[in-house]
Structures are given as C-alpha cells and as structure tokens.
Amino acid sequence: MKAADLRKSILQAAVQGKLVPQDKNDEPASELLKRIQAEKAVLIKEGKLKKEKPLSPVTEDEIPYDLPNGWTWCHLSDLGNIQSSKRVFTSEFVSKGIPFYRGTEIGALAGKRDVVSKYYITDKHYQDLINQTGKPIIGDLLMPSICPDGRIWLVDTDEPFYFKDGRVLWVRLLTENIDNKYIQQALKARLIADYSNIASGTTFAELKIFILKQIAIPLPPLFEQERIVRKIDELMVLCDELEVAEKELDTLESHFFNYLPKSILQAAVQGKLVPQDKNDESASELLKRIQAEKAVLIKEGKLKKEKPLPPITEDEIPYDLPDGWVWCRAIDVCSYIQRGKSPTYSETKTYPVVSQKCVQWKGMNMSKARFIAPETVSKYEESRKLTTGDLLWNSTGQGTLGRIAIYDERLNPYKYAVADSHVTVLRPLQVLSKYMYYWFAGPEVQSTIEERATGSTKQIELVTSTIMSYIFPLPPLEEQQRIVTKVDELMALCDELKRVADQPINHDNVIPFPAEPKENIEPIAMAARGKVEGMSDQAKQAIEDLFGEDE
C-alpha cells in the first residue's frame, strides 16, 4: 500500500474506533457532549457567543458507519463556533505589514510547508478587522473552502495574520473537553472520504459555512480522543518514512534504463560479469608481450618512443582486481595516443574529418563530417589516418567532453578519415577495442572526467598527457573476449527491455515478446522482484553473477 493510501486508512480506522482499544472506564461521549452544550449555553448567556438556531440531531441518513459503544455522532457546530473573516479588497493591500493568507497559503501551512506572504495589510487595518471578528489563536482550525484532500491547519502560532473571506473557514472549539487535534483529524477523514457529497456548487465543489456546521463528526470519549491522536502521530511518522522510501524507489525506477547499462559496464571492468578461467594467460604476461611488440615497432621506426610514466600508486587504484588481472596505464596498451590536428576545410568530399559531432554515444555518425582540402593531404602522416578499432575520444568542450566511440572503416564511404584537434585517437595494441571502450565509457571514468580536465569554464579539455596516464584494468585477452560478448548480450537485452517498457499498453491484446534475443526476458524481471521460481540453473547463475553480493 502506498503511503498516501495508508494515511487515509489510518484516519478512517481512527474515526471508526478501530485504531485504539476502548476503555469501559472512560466517560461516554454522550455525557461529554452534554457538558459541552452546557458550556456553550453559559458563553451565550454571557454574550461571548452568538445564539444560533439549533440543528436537529444527526439522522440515520447522515451516519456513514456504526460507532463503538461510548461514542456518539454530533454536528461540528455542536462543538464550537464556525465563521469566516471580513472582506479585504485588493486595493487595500500594502507592500509590508500584517501577512494576509488566502486558501492557498492556509493549505500550505496545513501541509507543514513554509509560507512566504504575497499580500499584507496595515497594522491599523488589522486591528479594525479583529475588533469585529476576533483573531485566530493557537488551537483554532483554518481550512480552505475548497479542500477535497482535507487540508486543515491547526493554528500553531500567535504571530498576527488575517485571511481571505469566504475562501477560508474558521473553526474555534469552545471547550477544553475536546482534543483539537482529534477534531482536525476526524474532519480531515470525513472530507477525504465524502467530499463530493458534502461540498456544493455548480462551477466547482466548495464548502460553505452552513455546510461545515452540519458535518457529522464521530465523537469518542475525551481520553480515547487523546489515545487516538497519540497513535495517529506515531503511525504518521512511519508513513513519512515509507513516503521517503517510495520517492527513492520512484527515482530508481525512473532512471532504471540509465542506471542498468552503467551497472553492467561497471561490473564488466571489475571482473564481476563473467567467470575467470585459470587456464587463461595472465594479464601481466599479456602486458609483457605488448611491451615487447612496442619495443620492436620503436626499433623499426614505426612508433615514437614515449617518456615513461611513473608507476601506479595505491591512491590511484579505485578497487581490487581479480586474480590474473593487472592495473596499467592507457599508454601501456596503446601504440598511439594523439590529438587530431586542425584541418583546412574544403567542399571537395574526399577526405572526411571526424569532429566532436561525429563522435556520438550511439557510435560514429560520418554524415556530420566536413572534409579536408585535398592539397593538404600530404601534411598528414600515415599514423593520423584512422583505422578500424581506433577509439575516438572528445577531448574539449562542455557537454561533449568524454564522449567516445569506436571507428569502423566500413561506416566511412570515403578513402580514409582523420580526426580534428578536438578529438583524441587511442589505438589499442593486443587489447580489444570494445573492452577498452567499456572502461572509458563507463561510470568510473565518466563520473570524474571533469575533475581531470583543465582550462576555463567555456573551454575545458583533456590534455593528451592526462589521457596517456589514465589507469586501465587489464584482464587476460580471452577474458576480454568473454566480457565483450556478455556486455553486448546484456546491452541488447537492456534495449529490448526499454523498447517493451516504452510501448503503450494495449489491454485488449498481450504484447508479444520478440523472437530475438531468444533468451526469455521474464526471468530478469522476476529476479528484479526477488523471485527466481521456474528459472533455469543457467539463468539463476547469470543473475547471481551480475547482481549478486560480493563474497
């Protein structure tokens, strides 16, 4: 049950005598009501209360449910004085003075929200008004005349204020033999349950004073009123906690299709997505082979020798890696990391230039490319020509910094392409480009990328030396392949789940699951609900591998 529905249920149970036990030793409410009537008679005789035509006793037609022994039905006017305020005109407002509240502000105060007055009246005007009507005091009830949700403010301040005529109703309980907070909750419950039948009006349903006076209120003994209020307060605190949890869950659900892919990438680069295989060549051996190959390329003049970077420190390592993995730096596993160069553009569409606009999270978009002047082609060394598997990383600018994609020659219908000066090219060596992409596109890098950037607010950038020094979690080559396969599979599943979730629900027909992927997506939904009945052992293991707790 939602917190809002639970609140309503608590109030209904309270005013039906089902929230706390009755005590046969309590004075019955019928006797309490007699004493209240006697008190009112004294106030009328003393001229402190205007005598009104008495209402008829509550009839059977007015009674929505039976009450416990010791309770009684009465009209709200039996318990106090109900009135509104004197009219205040817009022309009488001033910029500073006594706050003037409309129904909107009273409703906000009833919801325990801070209120900043929009309107004020002068001190003199205020004194003239309260000389005629009196002023609300602590314990009075104020409510908007339109309040199907039962917004009733139990006045809790002695600071002066005044309020709008007609649109705010004012209830003063005239005896200490009533718990004001109980009447607030009982009236709220009554309005929430039956507002459409209680209120009147042709344009909109509104509570008039004469209607409010006649509302039937379930009156328990005084001591039971106090027990009910204490229990309501106790339970409403729990409802507040439930509401907070609901909002957190709603936030999680609303961002589910954003969080899930990130969680998959994080699990992938932590070695938690697929099992390790002790027969795989270790990453440390793979790193040795990469270094050996780079040494040969340097000796042959095909690769420029880079200045060695300092060893990785403990402070740089965000988490422990599985056995067989190793931390290294990006330059350790790349044969080339270099920013592109500023081109001379041409209308001749022969040699495209990959810009920030071309590098999108969904992949390369060569339709956005401009072209270099053919006469400048000779100025580009061979290493600047992009090859399949190159990682293209946007290295400058607010909003685009960090966006990364993998270059694929098959998507380029032209001879070749180069990068412009806002894009950095990373060329992996004996490391799967897709696995490296998962690391740099994942939350571990992307969440801190602006912290690593330099420059002004308008032009931040990742300098090449920073990219070279980025740490990188290197698994065995065979495990890289398993990770890539699993991530591709799960990302396809994420896309499918989102597609199904975005489809409008047709209540006349069941939306069929597509034939691909062949794996049934229902076990994933079941697992998210904490249910695994009917799932295969393989499916259970896959869910456990992805979402299970660390040992």
C-alpha positions as CSV (number, residue, x, y, z in Angstrom):
1,M,0.0,0.0,0.0
2,K,1.3,3.5,-0.9
3,A,2.0,5.9,1.9
4,A,-0.8,8.3,0.8
5,D,-3.4,5.4,0.9
6,L,-2.0,4.2,4.2
7,R,-2.6,7.6,5.7
8,K,-6.2,7.6,4.6
9,S,-6.7,4.1,6.0
10,I,-5.2,5.1,9.4
11,L,-7.5,8.1,9.6
12,Q,-10.6,6.0,8.7
13,A,-9.6,3.4,11.3
14,A,-9.1,6.2,13.9
15,V,-12.6,7.8,13.4
16,Q,-14.3,4.4,13.3
17,G,-12.9,3.4,16.7
18,K,-10.6,0.7,15.2
19,L,-7.2,2.3,15.9
20,V,-7.0,2.0,19.7
21,P,-9.0,-0.1,22.2
22,Q,-12.0,1.3,24.0
23,D,-11.9,1.6,27.8
24,K,-15.2,1.0,29.6
25,N,-14.0,3.3,32.4
26,D,-13.9,6.3,30.1
27,E,-16.8,8.8,30.4
28,P,-19.1,8.1,27.4
29,A,-19.1,10.8,24.7
30,S,-22.8,11.4,25.2
31,E,-22.0,12.8,28.7
32,L,-19.1,14.7,27.3
33,L,-21.5,16.3,24.7
34,K,-23.9,17.3,27.4
35,R,-21.1,19.2,29.3
36,I,-20.0,20.9,26.0
37,Q,-23.6,22.0,25.4
38,A,-23.8,23.4,29.0
39,E,-20.5,25.3,28.4
40,K,-21.9,26.8,25.2
41,A,-25.1,27.9,27.0
42,V,-23.0,29.8,29.6
43,L,-21.0,31.5,26.8
44,I,-24.2,32.6,25.1
45,K,-25.7,33.9,28.3
46,E,-22.5,35.9,29.0
47,G,-22.7,37.4,25.5
48,K,-19.4,35.7,24.4
49,L,-21.1,33.6,21.8
50,K,-23.9,34.4,19.4
51,K,-27.0,32.2,19.8
52,E,-27.8,30.2,16.7
53,K,-30.8,28.2,15.7
54,P,-30.1,24.7,17.0
55,L,-29.6,21.9,14.4
56,S,-31.7,18.7,14.5
57,P,-29.9,15.6,16.0
58,V,-27.8,13.6,13.5
59,T,-30.1,11.4,11.4
60,E,-29.7,7.9,10.2
61,D,-29.2,9.2,6.7
62,E,-26.2,11.3,7.9
63,I,-24.4,8.4,9.5
64,P,-21.9,6.7,7.2
65,Y,-21.0,3.8,9.7
66,D,-21.7,2.5,13.2
67,L,-19.6,3.6,16.1
68,P,-18.3,1.7,19.1
69,N,-20.0,1.8,22.5
70,G,-19.3,5.0,24.3
71,W,-19.0,7.1,21.1
72,T,-21.7,9.4,19.6
73,W,-22.4,11.4,16.5
74,C,-22.7,15.2,16.6
75,H,-22.6,18.1,14.3
76,L,-19.4,20.1,14.1
77,S,-21.3,23.2,15.2
78,D,-22.2,21.3,18.4
79,L,-18.5,21.6,19.4
80,G,-17.6,25.1,18.6
81,N,-18.1,28.3,16.6
82,I,-17.7,28.3,12.8
83,Q,-17.2,31.6,10.8
84,S,-15.2,33.3,8.2
85,S,-13.5,36.7,8.0
86,K,-14.4,40.2,6.9
87,R,-13.8,41.1,3.3
88,V,-10.4,42.6,2.3
89,F,-10.1,44.3,-1.1
90,T,-7.1,44.1,-3.4
91,S,-6.7,47.8,-3.3
92,E,-6.2,47.6,0.5
93,F,-3.0,45.5,0.2
94,V,0.3,47.1,1.1
95,S,3.9,46.0,0.5
96,K,4.7,45.3,4.1
97,G,2.7,44.7,7.3
98,I,0.5,42.0,8.7
99,P,0.5,38.8,6.5
100,F,-2.7,38.1,4.6
101,Y,-3.4,34.5,3.8
102,R,-5.6,33.1,1.0
103,G,-6.8,29.5,0.8
104,T,-3.5,28.6,-1.0
105,E,-1.4,29.7,1.9
106,I,-3.6,28.1,4.6
107,G,-3.4,24.8,2.6
108,A,0.4,25.1,2.6
109,L,0.5,25.7,6.3
110,A,-1.7,22.7,6.8
111,G,0.8,20.7,4.9
112,K,3.6,21.9,7.2
113,R,5.2,23.9,4.5
114,D,6.9,27.2,4.9
115,V,4.8,30.1,3.6
116,V,6.0,33.5,2.4
117,S,3.2,36.0,2.3
118,K,2.4,37.6,-1.1
119,Y,0.0,40.1,0.4
120,Y,-0.1,42.3,3.5
121,I,-2.4,44.7,5.3
122,T,-1.6,47.6,7.6
123,D,-1.5,47.2,11.4
124,K,-4.4,49.6,11.7
125,H,-6.5,47.7,9.2
126,Y,-5.7,44.5,11.0
127,Q,-6.8,46.0,14.3
128,D,-10.1,47.2,12.8
129,L,-10.7,43.7,11.4
130,I,-10.0,41.7,14.6
131,N,-12.1,44.2,16.6
132,Q,-15.0,43.0,14.5
133,T,-14.2,39.3,14.2
134,G,-11.6,38.5,16.7
135,K,-8.4,36.8,15.6
136,P,-7.3,33.1,15.2
137,I,-5.5,31.7,18.3
138,I,-3.4,28.6,18.8
139,G,-5.6,25.5,18.6
140,D,-8.1,27.0,16.1
141,L,-8.8,25.2,12.8
142,L,-8.4,27.0,9.5
143,M,-9.1,25.4,6.1
144,P,-9.5,26.4,2.5
145,S,-13.2,26.3,1.4
146,I,-12.0,24.0,-1.5
147,C,-10.2,21.1,0.2
148,P,-11.1,17.6,-1.1
149,D,-7.7,16.4,0.4
150,G,-8.6,17.6,3.9
151,R,-6.1,20.4,4.3
152,I,-6.8,21.7,7.8
153,W,-4.4,23.9,9.6
154,L,-4.3,23.5,13.4
155,V,-3.1,27.0,14.2
156,D,0.3,26.8,15.9
157,T,1.4,30.4,16.1
158,D,0.4,33.6,17.9
159,E,2.0,35.8,15.3
160,P,-0.6,38.1,13.8
161,F,-2.2,37.4,10.4
162,Y,-5.5,37.7,8.7
163,F,-7.2,35.7,6.0
164,K,-9.5,35.8,2.9
165,D,-13.2,35.9,3.5
166,G,-15.3,33.0,2.2
167,R,-12.3,31.1,0.9
168,V,-11.0,30.3,4.3
169,L,-13.2,28.7,7.0
170,W,-12.5,29.2,10.7
171,V,-13.4,26.7,13.5
172,R,-13.0,27.5,17.1
173,L,-13.7,24.7,19.6
174,L,-15.1,26.3,22.7
175,T,-14.2,23.8,25.3
176,E,-11.2,22.1,26.9
177,N,-13.2,18.9,26.8
178,I,-12.2,18.2,23.2
179,D,-8.8,17.3,21.8
180,N,-8.4,19.9,19.0
181,K,-6.1,17.6,17.0
182,Y,-8.6,14.8,17.1
183,I,-11.3,17.1,15.6
184,Q,-8.8,18.1,12.9
185,Q,-8.1,14.5,12.0
186,A,-11.8,13.5,12.2
187,L,-12.8,16.3,10.0
188,K,-10.0,15.6,7.6
189,A,-11.0,11.9,7.4
190,R,-14.7,12.9,6.7
191,L,-13.7,15.3,3.9
192,I,-11.4,12.9,2.2
193,A,-13.9,10.1,2.3
194,D,-17.0,12.0,1.2
195,Y,-16.1,15.5,-0.1
196,S,-18.1,15.2,-3.3
197,N,-21.3,14.6,-1.3
198,I,-20.5,17.2,1.4
199,A,-19.4,20.2,-0.8
200,S,-21.8,22.1,-3.1
201,G,-21.5,24.4,-6.1
202,T,-22.3,24.5,-9.8
203,T,-18.9,25.6,-11.1
204,F,-16.8,23.8,-8.5
205,A,-17.4,21.9,-5.3
206,E,-16.9,24.2,-2.3
207,L,-17.6,24.1,1.5
208,K,-19.9,26.8,2.7
209,I,-20.1,27.7,6.4
210,F,-23.6,26.4,6.7
211,I,-22.5,23.0,5.2
212,L,-19.4,22.8,7.6
213,K,-21.6,23.4,10.6
214,Q,-23.8,20.4,9.7
215,I,-21.0,17.9,9.0
216,A,-21.4,14.8,11.2
217,I,-18.4,14.2,13.4
218,P,-17.8,10.9,15.3
219,L,-17.1,11.9,18.9
220,P,-15.3,9.4,21.2
221,P,-14.7,9.9,25.0
222,L,-12.1,12.5,25.7
223,F,-9.4,10.1,27.0
224,E,-9.9,8.0,23.8
225,Q,-9.5,11.1,21.7
226,E,-6.1,11.6,23.3
227,R,-5.1,8.0,22.7
228,I,-6.2,8.2,19.1
229,V,-4.1,11.3,18.5
230,R,-1.0,9.7,20.0
231,K,-1.4,6.6,17.9
232,I,-2.1,8.7,14.7
233,D,1.1,10.7,15.4
234,E,3.1,7.5,15.9
235,L,1.8,5.9,12.7
236,M,2.2,9.1,10.6
237,V,5.9,9.1,11.4
238,L,6.1,5.6,9.9
239,C,4.1,6.8,6.9
240,D,6.7,9.6,6.4
241,E,9.5,7.0,6.4
242,L,7.5,5.0,3.9
243,E,7.0,8.0,1.7
244,V,10.7,8.7,1.7
245,A,11.4,5.1,0.6
246,E,8.7,5.4,-2.1
247,K,10.3,8.5,-3.5
248,E,13.7,6.8,-3.6
249,L,12.2,3.8,-5.3
250,D,10.4,6.0,-7.8
251,T,13.7,7.8,-8.6
252,L,15.4,4.5,-9.1
253,E,12.6,3.2,-11.3
254,S,12.5,6.4,-13.4
255,H,16.3,6.1,-14.0
256,F,16.4,2.3,-14.3
257,F,17.2,2.3,-18.0
258,N,20.0,4.8,-17.4
259,Y,21.4,3.0,-14.3
260,L,21.3,-0.5,-15.7
261,P,23.8,-0.1,-18.6
262,K,26.2,1.7,-16.3
263,S,26.0,-1.1,-13.7
264,I,26.7,-3.6,-16.4
265,L,29.8,-1.7,-17.6
266,Q,31.0,-1.3,-14.0
267,A,30.6,-5.0,-13.3
268,A,32.4,-5.8,-16.6
269,V,35.6,-3.8,-15.7
270,Q,35.6,-5.1,-12.2
271,G,35.8,-8.7,-13.3
272,K,32.3,-9.5,-12.0
273,L,30.5,-10.1,-15.2
274,V,32.0,-13.3,-16.4
275,P,33.9,-16.0,-14.5
276,Q,37.7,-16.1,-14.6
277,D,39.5,-19.1,-16.1
278,K,42.8,-20.1,-14.5
279,N,43.9,-21.5,-17.9
280,D,43.9,-18.0,-19.4
281,E,47.3,-16.3,-20.0
282,S,47.5,-13.7,-17.2
283,A,47.3,-10.0,-17.9
284,S,50.8,-9.5,-16.6
285,E,52.1,-11.9,-19.4
286,L,49.9,-10.1,-22.0
287,L,51.4,-6.8,-20.9
288,K,54.9,-8.1,-21.3
289,R,54.0,-9.2,-24.9
290,I,52.5,-5.8,-25.6
291,Q,55.7,-4.0,-24.3
292,A,57.8,-6.4,-26.4
293,E,55.8,-5.6,-29.6
294,K,56.0,-1.8,-28.9
295,A,59.9,-2.2,-28.5
296,V,60.1,-3.8,-31.9
297,L,57.9,-1.1,-33.5
298,I,60.1,1.6,-31.9
299,K,63.2,0.0,-33.2
300,E,61.8,-0.2,-36.7
301,G,60.9,3.5,-36.5
302,K,57.2,2.8,-36.8
303,L,56.5,4.1,-33.3
304,K,57.8,7.0,-31.4
305,K,59.4,6.3,-28.1
306,E,57.4,7.8,-25.2
307,K,58.7,9.2,-21.9
308,P,58.0,6.5,-19.3
309,L,55.2,7.4,-16.8
310,P,55.6,6.9,-13.0
311,P,54.3,3.6,-11.5
312,I,50.7,3.4,-10.5
313,T,50.2,4.3,-6.8
314,E,47.8,2.8,-4.3
315,D,45.9,6.1,-4.2
316,E,45.1,5.8,-7.9
317,I,43.6,2.4,-7.7
318,P,39.8,2.6,-7.2
319,Y,39.2,-1.2,-6.4
320,D,40.9,-4.5,-6.3
321,L,41.1,-6.7,-9.4
322,P,40.5,-10.4,-9.7
323,D,43.5,-12.8,-9.9
324,G,45.0,-12.7,-13.4
325,W,44.2,-9.0,-13.9
326,V,46.6,-6.1,-13.7
327,W,46.4,-2.3,-13.5
328,C,48.3,-0.4,-16.1
329,R,48.2,3.0,-17.9
330,A,46.4,3.7,-21.2
331,I,49.7,4.3,-23.0
332,D,51.0,0.9,-21.8
333,V,48.4,-0.8,-24.0
334,C,48.2,1.6,-26.9
335,S,50.6,2.1,-29.8
336,Y,49.2,5.6,-30.5
337,I,47.5,8.3,-28.4
338,Q,47.4,11.6,-30.1
339,R,45.1,14.6,-30.5
340,G,44.0,15.2,-34.1
341,K,45.1,18.4,-36.0
342,S,43.3,21.5,-37.1
343,P,42.3,21.0,-40.7
344,T,41.9,23.2,-43.7
345,Y,38.4,22.6,-44.9
346,S,37.2,22.1,-48.4
347,E,33.9,21.4,-50.3
348,T,35.7,18.5,-52.1
349,K,34.2,15.5,-50.4
350,T,37.1,13.1,-50.5
351,Y,38.8,13.0,-47.1
352,P,36.4,13.4,-44.1
353,V,37.4,14.9,-40.8
354,V,36.0,13.3,-37.7
355,S,34.8,16.1,-35.3
356,Q,33.1,16.1,-31.9
357,K,29.7,16.0,-33.7
358,C,30.7,12.7,-35.4
359,V,31.5,11.0,-32.1
360,Q,28.2,10.1,-30.5
361,W,27.3,7.7,-27.7
362,K,25.5,5.5,-30.2
363,G,28.5,5.3,-32.4
364,M,30.1,7.1,-35.3
365,N,28.0,9.4,-37.4
366,M,30.0,10.3,-40.5
367,S,27.2,12.3,-42.0
368,K,28.2,15.1,-39.8
369,A,31.8,15.2,-41.1
370,R,33.4,18.0,-43.0
371,F,36.3,17.5,-45.4
372,I,39.9,18.5,-45.6
373,A,41.4,20.3,-48.6
374,P,42.9,17.6,-51.0
375,E,46.1,19.7,-51.3
376,T,46.8,19.4,-47.6
377,V,46.6,15.6,-47.5
378,S,50.4,15.3,-47.8
379,K,50.7,17.1,-44.4
380,Y,49.1,14.2,-42.6
381,E,51.5,11.4,-41.7
382,E,50.3,7.8,-42.1
383,S,49.7,7.4,-38.4
384,R,47.0,10.1,-38.4
385,K,44.8,8.1,-40.8
386,L,42.1,6.4,-38.8
387,T,41.9,2.6,-38.7
388,T,39.2,0.2,-37.6
389,G,39.3,-0.2,-33.9
390,D,40.6,3.3,-33.1
391,L,38.9,4.9,-30.1
392,L,37.9,8.5,-30.8
393,W,37.5,10.5,-27.6
394,N,36.1,14.0,-27.5
395,S,38.7,16.0,-25.6
396,T,37.3,19.5,-25.3
397,G,34.1,21.4,-24.6
398,Q,31.3,21.5,-22.1
399,G,28.6,18.8,-22.8
400,T,30.7,16.8,-25.3
401,L,33.9,16.2,-23.2
402,G,34.4,12.4,-22.7
403,R,32.0,11.2,-25.4
404,I,33.7,8.2,-27.0
405,A,33.2,5.9,-30.0
406,I,35.0,3.2,-32.0
407,Y,36.0,4.0,-35.5
408,D,34.9,1.5,-38.2
409,E,36.2,1.9,-41.7
410,R,33.0,0.1,-43.1
411,L,31.0,3.2,-42.0
412,N,33.2,5.5,-44.0
413,P,32.4,5.5,-47.7
414,Y,35.4,7.7,-48.5
415,K,39.1,6.8,-48.9
416,Y,40.1,7.4,-45.3
417,A,39.4,9.8,-42.4
418,V,41.4,11.8,-39.9
419,A,40.4,13.4,-36.6
420,D,40.3,17.1,-35.9
421,S,42.0,18.9,-32.9
422,H,39.1,18.4,-30.6
423,V,39.2,14.6,-30.8
424,T,41.9,12.3,-29.3
425,V,42.7,9.0,-31.0
426,L,43.6,5.9,-28.9
427,R,44.9,2.9,-30.9
428,P,44.9,-0.3,-28.7
429,L,47.6,-2.9,-29.1
430,Q,46.7,-6.5,-28.4
431,V,43.7,-5.3,-26.4
432,L,40.1,-5.5,-27.7
433,S,38.9,-2.0,-28.7
434,K,35.5,-2.7,-27.3
435,Y,36.7,-3.7,-23.9
436,M,38.8,-0.6,-23.7
437,Y,35.7,1.4,-24.8
438,Y,33.7,-0.1,-22.0
439,W,36.3,1.2,-19.5
440,F,36.4,4.8,-20.8
441,A,32.7,4.9,-21.4
442,G,31.9,3.5,-18.0
443,P,31.0,5.4,-14.8
444,E,34.4,5.0,-13.2
445,V,36.0,7.3,-15.9
446,Q,32.9,9.4,-16.9
447,S,31.9,10.4,-13.4
448,T,35.3,12.1,-12.7
449,I,36.2,13.2,-16.2
450,E,35.7,16.9,-15.5
451,E,37.9,16.7,-12.4
452,R,40.8,15.6,-14.7
453,A,40.1,18.3,-17.3
454,T,41.9,21.7,-17.4
455,G,41.1,25.1,-18.8
456,S,38.4,27.7,-18.4
457,T,34.7,27.1,-17.9
458,K,33.9,27.7,-21.6
459,Q,36.8,25.6,-23.0
460,I,37.8,22.7,-20.7
461,E,39.9,19.9,-22.2
462,L,41.6,16.6,-21.5
463,V,45.2,17.1,-22.5
464,T,47.0,14.2,-24.2
465,S,49.3,13.5,-21.3
466,T,46.3,13.1,-19.0
467,I,44.8,10.6,-21.3
468,M,48.0,8.7,-21.6
469,S,48.3,8.4,-17.8
470,Y,44.7,7.2,-17.3
471,I,44.8,3.9,-15.4
472,F,43.3,0.9,-17.1
473,P,42.1,-2.5,-15.6
474,L,43.7,-5.2,-18.0
475,P,42.2,-8.7,-18.0
476,P,43.6,-11.7,-19.9
477,L,42.8,-11.5,-23.6
478,E,40.5,-14.5,-23.5
479,E,38.5,-12.9,-20.7
480,Q,38.3,-9.6,-22.6
481,Q,36.5,-11.5,-25.3
482,R,34.1,-13.2,-22.9
483,I,33.4,-9.8,-21.3
484,V,32.7,-8.2,-24.7
485,T,30.3,-11.0,-25.7
486,K,28.4,-10.8,-22.4
487,V,28.2,-7.0,-22.4
488,D,26.9,-7.0,-26.0
489,E,24.3,-9.6,-25.0
490,L,23.2,-7.6,-21.9
491,M,23.1,-4.3,-23.7
492,A,20.8,-5.8,-26.3
493,L,18.6,-7.0,-23.5
494,C,18.6,-3.5,-22.0
495,D,17.5,-2.1,-25.3
496,E,14.8,-4.7,-25.6
497,L,13.5,-4.1,-22.1
498,K,13.3,-0.4,-22.8
499,R,11.5,-0.9,-26.0
500,V,8.9,-3.1,-24.3
501,A,8.6,-0.6,-21.4
502,D,8.1,2.3,-23.8
503,Q,5.3,0.6,-25.8
504,P,1.8,1.7,-24.8
505,I,-0.1,-1.0,-23.0
506,N,-2.9,-2.5,-25.1
507,H,-5.3,-4.0,-22.6
508,D,-7.1,-5.9,-25.3
509,N,-4.0,-7.7,-26.6
510,V,-0.9,-9.1,-24.9
511,I,2.2,-7.5,-26.3
512,P,4.3,-10.5,-27.6
513,F,8.0,-10.7,-26.8
514,P,10.1,-10.6,-30.0
515,A,11.8,-13.6,-31.3
516,E,15.3,-12.1,-30.7
517,P,17.0,-12.3,-28.4
518,K,16.0,-15.9,-27.9
519,E,16.5,-15.8,-24.1
520,N,13.3,-15.1,-22.2
521,I,13.5,-11.7,-20.5
522,E,10.9,-12.6,-17.9
523,P,13.4,-14.2,-15.6
524,I,15.3,-10.9,-15.4
525,A,12.1,-9.2,-14.3
526,M,11.4,-12.0,-11.9
527,A,14.8,-11.6,-10.4
528,A,14.4,-7.9,-10.0
529,R,11.3,-8.7,-7.9
530,G,13.3,-11.1,-5.8
531,K,11.7,-14.2,-7.4
532,V,13.6,-17.0,-9.2
533,E,11.0,-19.7,-9.3
534,G,10.9,-21.6,-12.6
535,M,14.3,-20.2,-13.8
536,S,16.9,-22.5,-15.2
537,D,20.1,-23.1,-13.3
538,Q,22.0,-21.2,-16.1
539,A,19.7,-18.2,-15.8
540,K,19.9,-18.2,-12.0
541,Q,23.7,-18.2,-12.2
542,A,23.7,-15.4,-14.8
543,I,21.6,-13.2,-12.5
544,E,23.8,-14.1,-9.5
545,D,27.0,-13.3,-11.4
546,L,25.6,-9.9,-12.4
547,F,23.7,-8.7,-9.4
548,G,24.9,-11.0,-6.5
549,E,26.7,-9.7,-3.4
550,D,30.5,-9.8,-3.2
551,E,31.8,-12.6,-1.0
